[in-house]
Amino acid sequence: MINVGLNHFLIVSGILFSLGLYAVVTRKNAVMVLMGIELILNAANINFIAFSKFGNLGLTGQVTALFVIVLAAAEAAIALAIVLNIYKTFNNVNVDEIDHLKD
Protein backbone atom coordinates (compact mmCIF):
# COMPACT_ATOMS: atom_id res chain seq x y z
CA MET A 1 0.00 0.00 0.00
CA ILE A 2 1.33 3.42 -0.98
CA ASN A 3 1.73 6.01 1.73
CA VAL A 4 0.68 9.38 0.31
CA GLY A 5 2.85 12.13 1.69
CA LEU A 6 3.39 15.83 1.28
CA ASN A 7 5.61 15.32 -1.76
CA HIS A 8 2.77 13.69 -3.69
CA PHE A 9 0.47 16.63 -3.03
CA LEU A 10 3.17 19.11 -4.02
CA ILE A 11 3.88 17.27 -7.27
CA VAL A 12 0.19 17.23 -8.23
CA SER A 13 -0.10 20.88 -7.27
CA GLY A 14 2.96 21.79 -9.29
CA ILE A 15 1.60 19.99 -12.35
CA LEU A 16 -1.76 21.75 -12.02
CA PHE A 17 -0.06 25.12 -11.58
CA SER A 18 2.15 24.53 -14.62
CA LEU A 19 -0.82 23.53 -16.78
CA GLY A 20 -2.77 26.57 -15.61
CA LEU A 21 0.13 28.91 -16.31
CA TYR A 22 0.58 27.35 -19.75
CA ALA A 23 -3.13 27.87 -20.48
CA VAL A 24 -3.01 31.52 -19.39
CA VAL A 25 0.10 32.33 -21.41
CA THR A 26 -0.65 30.45 -24.64
CA ARG A 27 -4.40 30.67 -25.12
CA LYS A 28 -6.09 33.48 -27.01
CA ASN A 29 -9.65 32.61 -26.03
CA ALA A 30 -10.73 34.47 -22.89
CA VAL A 31 -12.70 31.50 -21.57
CA MET A 32 -9.62 29.27 -21.81
CA VAL A 33 -7.58 31.91 -19.96
CA LEU A 34 -10.19 31.86 -17.19
CA MET A 35 -9.95 28.07 -17.02
CA GLY A 36 -6.19 28.41 -16.62
CA ILE A 37 -6.69 30.82 -13.74
CA GLU A 38 -9.04 28.32 -12.11
CA LEU A 39 -6.36 25.62 -12.41
CA ILE A 40 -3.85 27.93 -10.71
CA LEU A 41 -6.29 28.61 -7.86
CA ASN A 42 -6.95 24.87 -7.46
CA ALA A 43 -3.21 24.24 -7.25
CA ALA A 44 -3.01 26.80 -4.46
CA ASN A 45 -5.90 25.07 -2.68
CA ILE A 46 -4.11 21.72 -2.82
CA ASN A 47 -1.04 23.37 -1.26
CA PHE A 48 -3.10 24.99 1.51
CA ILE A 49 -4.80 21.70 2.41
CA ALA A 50 -1.58 19.66 2.22
CA PHE A 51 0.37 22.06 4.42
CA SER A 52 -2.57 22.22 6.81
CA LYS A 53 -2.58 18.43 7.13
CA PHE A 54 1.15 17.75 7.25
CA GLY A 55 2.29 20.95 8.97
CA ASN A 56 0.14 20.63 12.10
CA LEU A 57 -1.42 24.04 11.46
CA GLY A 58 -4.91 23.03 12.52
CA LEU A 59 -7.70 24.34 10.35
CA THR A 60 -5.84 27.39 9.05
CA GLY A 61 -5.10 25.93 5.61
CA GLN A 62 -8.60 24.57 5.21
CA VAL A 63 -10.21 27.89 6.08
CA THR A 64 -7.89 29.66 3.64
CA ALA A 65 -8.80 27.12 0.95
CA LEU A 66 -12.47 27.82 1.60
CA PHE A 67 -11.84 31.54 1.05
CA VAL A 68 -9.99 30.74 -2.19
CA ILE A 69 -12.96 28.66 -3.39
CA VAL A 70 -15.31 31.58 -2.66
CA LEU A 71 -12.91 33.93 -4.46
CA ALA A 72 -12.77 31.58 -7.47
CA ALA A 73 -16.55 31.40 -7.66
CA ALA A 74 -16.88 35.18 -7.55
CA GLU A 75 -14.08 35.57 -10.11
CA ALA A 76 -15.74 33.11 -12.45
CA ALA A 77 -19.12 34.84 -12.25
CA ILE A 78 -17.73 38.33 -12.80
CA ALA A 79 -15.24 37.27 -15.48
CA LEU A 80 -17.88 35.37 -17.45
CA ALA A 81 -20.14 38.43 -17.32
CA ILE A 82 -17.28 40.53 -18.68
CA VAL A 83 -16.55 37.96 -21.41
CA LEU A 84 -20.22 37.92 -22.44
CA ASN A 85 -20.27 41.71 -22.59
CA ILE A 86 -17.09 41.72 -24.69
CA TYR A 87 -18.59 39.14 -27.04
CA LYS A 88 -21.75 41.20 -27.38
CA THR A 89 -19.70 44.31 -28.20
CA PHE A 90 -16.96 42.87 -30.44
CA ASN A 91 -18.41 39.47 -31.57
CA ASN A 92 -15.09 37.97 -30.52
CA VAL A 93 -13.50 36.72 -27.30
CA ASN A 94 -9.85 36.51 -28.41
CA VAL A 95 -7.78 38.49 -25.94
CA ASP A 96 -5.25 39.51 -28.61
CA GLU A 97 -7.85 41.16 -30.82
CA ILE A 98 -9.68 43.09 -28.13
CA ASP A 99 -7.52 46.14 -27.62
CA HIS A 100 -10.19 48.72 -28.41
CA LEU A 101 -11.26 48.93 -24.77
CA LYS A 102 -8.72 51.70 -24.27
CA ASP A 103 -10.67 54.02 -26.59
Rosetta constraint file for C-alpha pairs under 8 A:
AtomPair CA 4 CA 8 HARMONIC 6.24 0.50
AtomPair CA 4 CA 9 HARMONIC 7.98 0.50
AtomPair CA 5 CA 9 HARMONIC 6.94 0.50
AtomPair CA 6 CA 10 HARMONIC 6.23 0.50
AtomPair CA 6 CA 50 HARMONIC 6.35 0.50
AtomPair CA 6 CA 51 HARMONIC 7.60 0.50
AtomPair CA 6 CA 54 HARMONIC 6.66 0.50
AtomPair CA 7 CA 11 HARMONIC 6.09 0.50
AtomPair CA 8 CA 12 HARMONIC 6.31 0.50
AtomPair CA 9 CA 13 HARMONIC 6.03 0.50
AtomPair CA 9 CA 46 HARMONIC 6.85 0.50
AtomPair CA 9 CA 47 HARMONIC 7.13 0.50
AtomPair CA 9 CA 50 HARMONIC 6.39 0.50
AtomPair CA 10 CA 14 HARMONIC 5.92 0.50
AtomPair CA 10 CA 46 HARMONIC 7.82 0.50
AtomPair CA 10 CA 47 HARMONIC 6.59 0.50
AtomPair CA 10 CA 50 HARMONIC 7.86 0.50
AtomPair CA 11 CA 15 HARMONIC 6.20 0.50
AtomPair CA 12 CA 16 HARMONIC 6.22 0.50
AtomPair CA 12 CA 43 HARMONIC 7.85 0.50
AtomPair CA 13 CA 17 HARMONIC 6.05 0.50
AtomPair CA 13 CA 42 HARMONIC 7.93 0.50
AtomPair CA 13 CA 43 HARMONIC 4.58 0.50
AtomPair CA 13 CA 44 HARMONIC 7.17 0.50
AtomPair CA 13 CA 46 HARMONIC 6.05 0.50
AtomPair CA 13 CA 47 HARMONIC 6.57 0.50
AtomPair CA 14 CA 18 HARMONIC 6.05 0.50
AtomPair CA 14 CA 43 HARMONIC 6.95 0.50
AtomPair CA 15 CA 19 HARMONIC 6.17 0.50
AtomPair CA 16 CA 20 HARMONIC 6.09 0.50
AtomPair CA 16 CA 39 HARMONIC 6.02 0.50
AtomPair CA 16 CA 40 HARMONIC 6.65 0.50
AtomPair CA 16 CA 42 HARMONIC 7.58 0.50
AtomPair CA 16 CA 43 HARMONIC 5.57 0.50
AtomPair CA 17 CA 21 HARMONIC 6.06 0.50
AtomPair CA 17 CA 39 HARMONIC 6.37 0.50
AtomPair CA 17 CA 40 HARMONIC 4.79 0.50
AtomPair CA 17 CA 43 HARMONIC 5.42 0.50
AtomPair CA 17 CA 44 HARMONIC 7.89 0.50
AtomPair CA 18 CA 22 HARMONIC 6.06 0.50
AtomPair CA 18 CA 40 HARMONIC 7.92 0.50
AtomPair CA 19 CA 23 HARMONIC 6.15 0.50
AtomPair CA 19 CA 36 HARMONIC 7.25 0.50
AtomPair CA 19 CA 39 HARMONIC 7.36 0.50
AtomPair CA 20 CA 24 HARMONIC 6.23 0.50
AtomPair CA 20 CA 35 HARMONIC 7.48 0.50
AtomPair CA 20 CA 36 HARMONIC 4.01 0.50
AtomPair CA 20 CA 37 HARMONIC 6.08 0.50
AtomPair CA 20 CA 38 HARMONIC 7.39 0.50
AtomPair CA 20 CA 39 HARMONIC 4.90 0.50
AtomPair CA 20 CA 40 HARMONIC 5.19 0.50
AtomPair CA 21 CA 25 HARMONIC 6.15 0.50
AtomPair CA 21 CA 36 HARMONIC 6.34 0.50
AtomPair CA 21 CA 37 HARMONIC 7.53 0.50
AtomPair CA 21 CA 40 HARMONIC 6.93 0.50
AtomPair CA 22 CA 26 HARMONIC 5.92 0.50
AtomPair CA 22 CA 36 HARMONIC 7.53 0.50
AtomPair CA 23 CA 27 HARMONIC 5.57 0.50
AtomPair CA 23 CA 32 HARMONIC 6.78 0.50
AtomPair CA 23 CA 33 HARMONIC 6.03 0.50
AtomPair CA 23 CA 35 HARMONIC 7.66 0.50
AtomPair CA 23 CA 36 HARMONIC 4.95 0.50
AtomPair CA 24 CA 32 HARMONIC 7.40 0.50
AtomPair CA 24 CA 33 HARMONIC 4.62 0.50
AtomPair CA 24 CA 34 HARMONIC 7.52 0.50
AtomPair CA 24 CA 36 HARMONIC 5.24 0.50
AtomPair CA 24 CA 37 HARMONIC 6.78 0.50
AtomPair CA 25 CA 33 HARMONIC 7.83 0.50
AtomPair CA 27 CA 32 HARMONIC 6.34 0.50
AtomPair CA 27 CA 33 HARMONIC 6.19 0.50
AtomPair CA 28 CA 32 HARMONIC 7.56 0.50
AtomPair CA 28 CA 33 HARMONIC 7.37 0.50
AtomPair CA 28 CA 94 HARMONIC 5.03 0.50
AtomPair CA 28 CA 95 HARMONIC 5.39 0.50
AtomPair CA 28 CA 96 HARMONIC 6.29 0.50
AtomPair CA 29 CA 33 HARMONIC 6.45 0.50
AtomPair CA 29 CA 93 HARMONIC 5.77 0.50
AtomPair CA 29 CA 94 HARMONIC 4.57 0.50
AtomPair CA 29 CA 95 HARMONIC 6.17 0.50
AtomPair CA 30 CA 34 HARMONIC 6.29 0.50
AtomPair CA 30 CA 83 HARMONIC 6.94 0.50
AtomPair CA 30 CA 93 HARMONIC 5.67 0.50
AtomPair CA 30 CA 94 HARMONIC 5.95 0.50
AtomPair CA 30 CA 95 HARMONIC 5.85 0.50
AtomPair CA 31 CA 35 HARMONIC 6.32 0.50
AtomPair CA 31 CA 80 HARMONIC 7.67 0.50
AtomPair CA 31 CA 83 HARMONIC 7.52 0.50
AtomPair CA 31 CA 93 HARMONIC 7.80 0.50
AtomPair CA 32 CA 36 HARMONIC 6.28 0.50
AtomPair CA 33 CA 37 HARMONIC 6.38 0.50
AtomPair CA 34 CA 38 HARMONIC 6.30 0.50
AtomPair CA 34 CA 76 HARMONIC 7.40 0.50
AtomPair CA 34 CA 79 HARMONIC 7.59 0.50
AtomPair CA 35 CA 39 HARMONIC 6.35 0.50
AtomPair CA 36 CA 40 HARMONIC 6.38 0.50
AtomPair CA 37 CA 41 HARMONIC 6.29 0.50
AtomPair CA 38 CA 42 HARMONIC 6.15 0.50
AtomPair CA 38 CA 72 HARMONIC 6.79 0.50
AtomPair CA 39 CA 43 HARMONIC 6.20 0.50
AtomPair CA 40 CA 44 HARMONIC 6.41 0.50
AtomPair CA 41 CA 45 HARMONIC 6.29 0.50
AtomPair CA 41 CA 68 HARMONIC 7.10 0.50
AtomPair CA 41 CA 72 HARMONIC 7.14 0.50
AtomPair CA 42 CA 46 HARMONIC 6.29 0.50
AtomPair CA 43 CA 47 HARMONIC 6.43 0.50
AtomPair CA 44 CA 48 HARMONIC 6.24 0.50
AtomPair CA 44 CA 65 HARMONIC 7.93 0.50
AtomPair CA 45 CA 49 HARMONIC 6.20 0.50
AtomPair CA 45 CA 65 HARMONIC 5.07 0.50
AtomPair CA 45 CA 68 HARMONIC 7.01 0.50
AtomPair CA 45 CA 69 HARMONIC 7.96 0.50
AtomPair CA 46 CA 50 HARMONIC 6.00 0.50
AtomPair CA 47 CA 51 HARMONIC 6.00 0.50
AtomPair CA 48 CA 52 HARMONIC 6.00 0.50
AtomPair CA 48 CA 61 HARMONIC 4.65 0.50
AtomPair CA 48 CA 62 HARMONIC 6.64 0.50
AtomPair CA 48 CA 64 HARMONIC 7.02 0.50
AtomPair CA 48 CA 65 HARMONIC 6.11 0.50
AtomPair CA 49 CA 53 HARMONIC 6.16 0.50
AtomPair CA 49 CA 61 HARMONIC 5.31 0.50
AtomPair CA 49 CA 62 HARMONIC 5.52 0.50
AtomPair CA 49 CA 65 HARMONIC 6.88 0.50
AtomPair CA 50 CA 54 HARMONIC 6.04 0.50
AtomPair CA 50 CA 55 HARMONIC 7.89 0.50
AtomPair CA 50 CA 61 HARMONIC 7.95 0.50
AtomPair CA 51 CA 55 HARMONIC 5.06 0.50
AtomPair CA 51 CA 56 HARMONIC 7.81 0.50
AtomPair CA 51 CA 57 HARMONIC 7.53 0.50
AtomPair CA 51 CA 61 HARMONIC 6.81 0.50
AtomPair CA 52 CA 56 HARMONIC 6.15 0.50
AtomPair CA 52 CA 57 HARMONIC 5.12 0.50
AtomPair CA 52 CA 58 HARMONIC 6.23 0.50
AtomPair CA 52 CA 59 HARMONIC 6.59 0.50
AtomPair CA 52 CA 60 HARMONIC 6.52 0.50
AtomPair CA 52 CA 61 HARMONIC 4.66 0.50
AtomPair CA 52 CA 62 HARMONIC 6.67 0.50
AtomPair CA 53 CA 57 HARMONIC 7.18 0.50
AtomPair CA 53 CA 58 HARMONIC 7.46 0.50
AtomPair CA 57 CA 61 HARMONIC 7.17 0.50
AtomPair CA 59 CA 63 HARMONIC 6.09 0.50
AtomPair CA 60 CA 64 HARMONIC 6.21 0.50
AtomPair CA 61 CA 65 HARMONIC 6.06 0.50
AtomPair CA 62 CA 66 HARMONIC 6.21 0.50
AtomPair CA 63 CA 67 HARMONIC 6.43 0.50
AtomPair CA 64 CA 68 HARMONIC 6.29 0.50
AtomPair CA 65 CA 69 HARMONIC 6.21 0.50
AtomPair CA 66 CA 70 HARMONIC 6.35 0.50
AtomPair CA 67 CA 71 HARMONIC 6.10 0.50
AtomPair CA 68 CA 72 HARMONIC 6.02 0.50
AtomPair CA 69 CA 73 HARMONIC 6.22 0.50
AtomPair CA 70 CA 74 HARMONIC 6.27 0.50
AtomPair CA 71 CA 75 HARMONIC 6.00 0.50
AtomPair CA 72 CA 76 HARMONIC 6.01 0.50
AtomPair CA 73 CA 77 HARMONIC 6.28 0.50
AtomPair CA 74 CA 78 HARMONIC 6.18 0.50
AtomPair CA 75 CA 79 HARMONIC 5.76 0.50
AtomPair CA 76 CA 80 HARMONIC 5.89 0.50
AtomPair CA 77 CA 81 HARMONIC 6.29 0.50
AtomPair CA 78 CA 82 HARMONIC 6.29 0.50
AtomPair CA 79 CA 83 HARMONIC 6.11 0.50
AtomPair CA 80 CA 84 HARMONIC 6.07 0.50
AtomPair CA 81 CA 85 HARMONIC 6.21 0.50
AtomPair CA 82 CA 86 HARMONIC 6.13 0.50
AtomPair CA 83 CA 87 HARMONIC 6.11 0.50
AtomPair CA 83 CA 93 HARMONIC 6.76 0.50
AtomPair CA 84 CA 88 HARMONIC 6.12 0.50
AtomPair CA 85 CA 89 HARMONIC 6.21 0.50
AtomPair CA 86 CA 90 HARMONIC 5.87 0.50
AtomPair CA 86 CA 91 HARMONIC 7.36 0.50
AtomPair CA 86 CA 92 HARMONIC 7.21 0.50
AtomPair CA 86 CA 93 HARMONIC 6.70 0.50
AtomPair CA 87 CA 91 HARMONIC 4.54 0.50
AtomPair CA 87 CA 92 HARMONIC 5.07 0.50
AtomPair CA 87 CA 93 HARMONIC 5.65 0.50
AtomPair CA 90 CA 98 HARMONIC 7.65 0.50
AtomPair CA 92 CA 97 HARMONIC 7.91 0.50
AtomPair CA 92 CA 98 HARMONIC 7.82 0.50
AtomPair CA 93 CA 97 HARMONIC 8.00 0.50
AtomPair CA 93 CA 98 HARMONIC 7.47 0.50
AtomPair CA 94 CA 98 HARMONIC 6.58 0.50
AtomPair CA 95 CA 99 HARMONIC 7.84 0.50
